[in-house]
Amino acid sequence: MYLDCTIGAGGHSQAILKRIVPGGKLLGIDRDGEMLNLAKERLKNYRKNLELIQENFANLEKIIPGKERFDGVLYDLGLSILQIQKKERGFSFSVDGPLDMRMDRQQKLTAEQIVNEASKEELCQILREYGEEYYAERIATAIIKERKFSPISTTFQLKRVIAHTVPKRRKRIHPATKTFQALRIAINRELEALEESLPKAINLLKKRGRIAVISFHSLEDRITKHTFQKFAQSKSIKIITRSPVVPAQMERCINPHSRSAKLRVAEKL
Ligand SMILES: C[S@@+](CC[C@H](N)C(=O)[O-])C[C@H]1O[C@@H](n2cnc3c(N)ncnc32)[C@H](O)[C@@H]1O
């Protein structure tokens, strides 16, 4: 029995299912109902082996009562490119759309609310903590100034405010990159969800079962590393990847989105 906590469009799950049919089962979770529909379509030939649930992986104990039943648990964190490209989801500054950024569209809080209602101090804290944005204060001040004239309600509006505020970076990344990332992490409480979920997932592993976490952000990787270390100290798990596995040069060229990926794996003792 396998658990994919971030099934997305089902690519990883498909690879797992191919190896575990006919007897094996996979439970796939995603917060985003649209992604679950894509997974359902892609994995329709595995209906008998598959169960899909729309939930936040922070709530594993609610989804899976009891313990010790999985041979493998996978997290492939962040967003799917399919979510990022959809302009109506508001995740990307490359397309003009509403400032939304909710993974679960039933959630009330949107990016628009934070951008237009948070205090300067709150905005600064989000940009510093989740975006590691050097120009946090400047950007927060510019947002407050802009919203006095009119609410900031689209991705392009916010991108413009940031582009006018932040000096062009020497590196290749756009000046709005870190702000968008920070807002997304804050709205979806991504780090809190991971922190709550990992210990529960480890407890759900059978003896010799493995947990694999692919992260794209240094703070996510730090949470994974520290959780694994804590459980390794109490001899609950053995860490398989002493340092994280990162994509090779070739993979980074073929798939630039993979450039910040880090994989950590541990095994239940
Ligand atoms: C990088 S994508 C996964 C792609 C997937 N591995 C595939 O092969 O298609 C990450 C997915 O995790 C989901 N997700 C992120 N945080 C989540 C959470 N806390 N609970 C449940 N799903 C989450 C996102 O909605 C997204 O669909």
The ligand as a Tripos MOL2 file, in Angstrom:
@<TRIPOS>MOLECULE
LIG
   27    29     1     0     0
SMALL
NO_CHARGES

@<TRIPOS>ATOM
      1 C1          4.4740   19.3820   -7.7000 C.3       1 LIG1
      2 S1          2.7860   18.9560   -7.7150 S.3       1 LIG1
      3 C2          2.7960   17.2050   -7.7240 C.3       1 LIG1
      4 C3          2.9540   16.6340   -9.0940 C.3       1 LIG1
      5 C4          2.8130   15.1120   -9.1050 C.3       1 LIG1
      6 N1          3.8810   14.4550   -8.3650 N.3       1 LIG1
      7 C5          2.7500   14.5790  -10.5140 C.2       1 LIG1
      8 O1          3.5170   13.6510  -10.8280 O.co2     1 LIG1
      9 O2          1.9210   15.0690  -11.2960 O.co2     1 LIG1
     10 C6          2.3060   19.2820   -6.0670 C.3       1 LIG1
     11 C7          0.8340   18.9910   -5.7860 C.3       1 LIG1
     12 O3          0.6810   18.9750   -4.3750 O.3       1 LIG1
     13 C8         -0.5170   19.5990   -4.0240 C.3       1 LIG1
     14 N2         -0.3350   20.0700   -2.6490 N.ar      1 LIG1
     15 C9          0.5290   21.0040   -2.1950 C.ar      1 LIG1
     16 N3          0.4190   21.1530   -0.8650 N.ar      1 LIG1
     17 C10        -0.5360   20.2680   -0.4580 C.ar      1 LIG1
     18 C11        -1.0910   19.9420    0.8190 C.ar      1 LIG1
     19 N4         -0.7120   20.5770    1.9390 N.pl3     1 LIG1
     20 N5         -2.0110   18.9570    0.8810 N.ar      1 LIG1
     21 C12        -2.4010   18.2960   -0.2430 C.ar      1 LIG1
     22 N6         -1.9320   18.5850   -1.4820 N.ar      1 LIG1
     23 C13        -1.0090   19.5610   -1.5850 C.ar      1 LIG1
     24 C14        -0.6820   20.6950   -5.0490 C.3       1 LIG1
     25 O4         -2.0290   21.0660   -5.1860 O.3       1 LIG1
     26 C15        -0.1280   20.0310   -6.3150 C.3       1 LIG1
     27 O5         -1.1300   19.4180   -7.0720 O.3       1 LIG1
@<TRIPOS>BOND
     1     1     2 1
     2     2     3 1
     3     2    10 1
     4     3     4 1
     5     4     5 1
     6     5     6 1
     7     5     7 1
     8     7     8 2
     9     7     9 1
    10    10    11 1
    11    11    12 1
    12    11    26 1
    13    12    13 1
    14    13    14 1
    15    13    24 1
    16    14    15 ar
    17    14    23 ar
    18    15    16 ar
    19    16    17 ar
    20    17    18 ar
    21    17    23 ar
    22    18    19 1
    23    18    20 ar
    24    20    21 ar
    25    21    22 ar
    26    22    23 ar
    27    24    25 1
    28    24    26 1
    29    26    27 1
@<TRIPOS>SUBSTRUCTURE
     1 LIG1         1 GROUP 0 **** ****
